[in-house]
Amino acid sequence: MVGRKNIFYASYRLGLPRLIHLYNQYRGYYPILNFHRVSPVYDPFTEPLAPDTFSTILRGLIKHYHIYPLRELNHISDPKACYITFDDATIDFYQYAWPILKQYHIPVTLFVPTHSVNEGEPIWNYKLFSLLLQTKSKSITLNEQLFRIDPANILSSSLRIISYFNENPLAKKAAMDDLLRQFSSLGSATVFRPMNWSQLKEVMEAGVEIGSHGHNHVWMETLNEKELMVEFVESKRYITANLGIDPQWFAFPMGAAGTDAIRIGKELYQRFFLANGTMNQKGKNIVLDRVNQIDHDFHETYHRINGVHGFVSSFKFK
């Protein structure tokens, strides 16, 4: 069997992703890449890119694409156009990602979850993982539901609880409050800490475009109309009050949207961004998709952008 990186490198050298890239250009498709975290401190929950890896990926993108700011989306006819976004506004964007983006003069849009930033606390799913990582408990009870905690696989334990919250959004706030009471002696890991408003204003004034990532960073597909309005209105209100801008772009947390969310949100925002992993065709679309950048190697990234990652992944790796 051949190593994973070697397979993607060989495919890259043979020109497979380049060929598909040219075909995608011919059809008028362009990618919006979405990143979450860049940090030298590893955690299994978000698997951040190491700064050196992020730098390598950007150099590869520059070789194959022309990277534009999102505000130019309607005005760019360049077939090699590409756009970059970041979600969650964690502190590592300010510490690691932004300096590297500046080094390469790459424009970026940052989508901000406003409750997290305003409270100076990690978004709830990061906070959940952080608390479970530190506790010695073998189980917790939330809303009379028992959840087992596997010390050997905290990630899996966290994802089970997050899945429950996503399916039962009305239960999340009370359950998270209960969780924080149970683990009141534990703090959140600093790697999940958000940027503050001063840092956001600094990067915004240096060229970073700011969009909304909702207020509470919840699974919006299951929210009712009143709850959706809270996410849309409160996030816009906090960004306007603290940064002096009226955000026109909204990235759905965890990529989860629904017809009701789009219908209601159109009254407040011009464009919406998902994260289903596909490219977009040129046109003035209201809802756009993004390719989540989860690979730690540019050759894999290039395959994923152009839709052939799954094909190459089907080969056996060591």
C-alpha positions, -999 to 999 in steps of 0.1 A, spaced: 0 0 0 11 35 -7 11 63 19 -18 88 17 3 119 10 22 100 -17 -10 91 -35 -23 127 -36 12 140 -46 13 114 -74 -22 124 -86 -12 160 -85 20 154 -105 0 134 -131 -23 164 -134 -57 150 -124 -68 179 -102 -54 204 -126 -75 188 -155 -107 190 -134 -97 225 -123 -96 236 -160 -130 219 -166 -145 237 -136 -132 270 -149 -147 262 -183 -181 256 -166 -178 289 -147 -173 274 -112 -153 290 -85 -144 280 -49 -149 298 -16 -126 281 9 -135 281 46 -111 277 74 -117 275 112 -84 274 132 -47 279 126 -27 271 157 5 253 168 -15 239 198 -33 207 186 -67 196 198 -87 167 184 -119 187 184 -110 212 156 -77 198 144 -62 232 136 -37 237 109 -2 243 120 9 278 109 36 263 86 10 241 70 -14 270 66 14 290 49 22 261 25 -15 257 16 -17 295 8 14 293 -14 -2 264 -33 -34 284 -37 -16 314 -50 1 292 -76 -33 280 -90 -58 308 -82 -62 345 -79 -76 353 -45 -101 381 -43 -121 398 -14 -157 386 -11 -169 422 -18 -157 418 -54 -178 386 -59 -203 402 -84 -176 421 -103 -150 394 -110 -149 375 -143 -115 360 -137 -119 322 -143 -91 316 -117 -110 335 -90 -110 321 -54 -122 335 -21 -112 327 15 -133 329 47 -127 320 84 -154 311 109 -157 315 147 -132 344 153 -111 324 177 -80 341 191 -57 320 169 -69 339 138 -55 370 153 -23 354 166 -14 331 137 -37 332 106 -39 369 101 -1 376 102 4 349 75 -25 362 54 -10 397 56 24 383 46 10 370 13 -14 400 8 -44 376 8 -79 391 14 -101 373 39 -136 375 54 -141 366 90 -175 354 102 -181 364 139 -204 346 165 -213 377 185 -224 362 218 -190 344 222 -171 376 214 -192 398 236 -189 375 266 -152 366 260 -161 329 262 -156 301 237 -187 292 216 -207 266 233 -195 235 214 -158 245 220 -167 251 257 -184 217 259 -153 199 246 -130 219 268 -150 210 299 -152 173 291 -115 172 284 -108 183 319 -133 164 339 -127 131 356 -164 122 356 -175 91 337 -210 105 329 -231 136 330 -269 142 331 -283 170 310 -321 175 308 -326 141 325 -306 126 297 -275 105 307 -244 108 286 -214 85 291 -180 101 289 -152 80 275 -119 93 288 -101 77 259 -124 93 233 -136 127 246 -142 138 210 -168 111 204 -184 119 238 -186 156 228 -201 149 194 -228 128 209 -239 157 231 -236 182 204 -257 161 181 -284 159 208 -283 197 212 -286 202 174 -317 180 173 -331 197 205 -320 234 202 -346 245 228 -329 223 254 -294 236 247 -293 268 268 -307 252 300 -285 221 295 -253 242 290 -262 263 321 -266 230 340 -233 217 326 -214 249 337 -229 245 372 -217 209 374 -182 219 363 -180 254 378 -145 247 390 -132 241 355 -123 269 331 -124 268 293 -92 260 275 -75 292 263 -70 278 228 -107 282 222 -109 318 234 -125 342 210 -110 375 198 -123 406 215 -140 436 198 -108 457 199 -89 429 180 -117 426 155 -117 463 149 -80 463 144 -81 435 117 -112 451 101 -94 484 97 -64 466 83 -86 450 55 -104 420 69 -141 419 59 -165 411 87 -197 390 84 -221 375 109 -219 339 121 -250 342 142 -254 352 178 -254 319 197 -237 297 171 -266 272 170 -280 247 145 -304 271 127 -322 246 106 -344 235 136 -351 270 150 -386 286 149 -392 321 134 -387 339 167 -354 321 174 -342 328 139 -348 365 143 -327 365 175 -298 350 156 -301 374 126 -310 406 145 -288 403 176 -257 394 156 -262 424 133 -269 447 163 -237 437 182 -215 440 151 -229 474 142 -226 487 178 -190 475 183 -175 478 148 -196 505 133 -206 486 102 -238 470 89 -228 434 80 -245 421 48 -232 385 48 -242 357 71 -225 323 74 -247 297 89 -231 279 120 -221 244 110 -235 251 76 -271 244 87 -298 264 70 -333 258 59 -359 275 37 -374 294 67 -339 307 77 -332 319 42 -366 335 38 -364 354 71 -327 363 67 -332 379 33 -348 408 49 -316 416 68 -287 402 48 -277 402 11 -258 368 10 -257 336 29 -229 311 31 -231 273 38 -204 248 42 -214 217 21 -181 214 3 -191 223 -33 -181 251 -57 -204 279 -69 -213 288 -105 -210 324 -115 -241 344 -110 -257 367 -84 -268 338 -61 -281 347 -27 -269 314 -11 -234 303 -17 -215 272 -7 -180 269 8 -154 241 8 -143 234 44 -105 233 45 -98 203 67 -67 189 50 -32 193 63 -15 191 29 -20 213 -2 -22 184 -26 -52 171 -7 -67 206 -6 -64 210 -43 -81 177 -49 -109 186 -25 -116 220 -40 -120 204 -75 -142 175 -64 -118 146 -68 -107 141 -32 -132 112 -27 -120 94 -58 -83 96 -49 -92 87 -12 -108 54 -24 -73 41 -29 -58 21 0 -34 40 22 -9 28 48 
